[in-house]
Amino acid sequence: MKVLVFNVGSTSVKYNFYHMDTEANLASGQIERVGSADARHLVKDVSTGQEVAVAASASSTEAALSAVLRHLTREGGPLSD
């Protein structure tokens, strides 16, 4: 079983995606500054622990959640299948 967990605040959306059978963290990240023109999506490389900034359009919480789902379901992403 896989579980996607969100922590939604007034200006940020944080998430973790887990494979519960192995307790592996498959994806992790956050979108900061939701609602502003300078919002950014920080994606954590779960193998190295490094964060990488990815372009994000997050004018609202709904837009931020959509950006996260697009990222996770992109080709080669952890939810691409």
LINJOQUI-V513093 format. One record per backbone hydrogen bond with DSSP energy under -0.5 kcal/mol. CO is the residue of the C=O (numbers start at 0). NH is the residue of the N-H. E is the energy in kcal/mol with one decimal. If there is no record, write none. Layout:
BEGIN
co=<CO,CO>
nh=<NH,NH>
e=<E,E>
END
This chain:
BEGIN
co=<0,0,2,2,4,6,6,10,10,11,12,13,14,15,16,16,17,17,18,18,18,23,23,26,27,28,29,29,30,31,32,35,39,39,40,40,41,42,42,43,43,44,44,49,51,53,55,57,59,60,61,62,63,64,65,66,67,68,69,70,71,73,76>
nh=<19,20,4,17,15,8,13,32,33,8,30,6,28,4,25,26,2,19,21,22,23,18,25,16,43,14,31,41,12,39,35,38,31,41,42,53,29,44,51,27,45,47,48,44,42,40,57,34,63,64,65,66,67,68,69,70,71,72,73,73,78,76,79>
e=<-2.5,-0.7,-0.5,-3.1,-1.9,-0.6,-2.5,-0.7,-2.4,-3.1,-2.8,-2.6,-2.1,-3.1,-3.0,-1.4,-2.5,-0.7,-0.5,-1.5,-1.2,-2.6,-0.8,-2.8,-2.9,-2.6,-0.5,-3.4,-2.1,-1.6,-1.9,-1.1,-2.7,-0.6,-0.6,-3.3,-2.5,-0.5,-2.8,-0.6,-0.9,-0.6,-3.5,-3.4,-3.0,-1.7,-0.7,-3.4,-2.1,-2.6,-2.1,-2.2,-2.1,-2.3,-2.5,-2.1,-2.6,-2.0,-0.6,-0.8,-2.7,-2.8,-1.8>
END
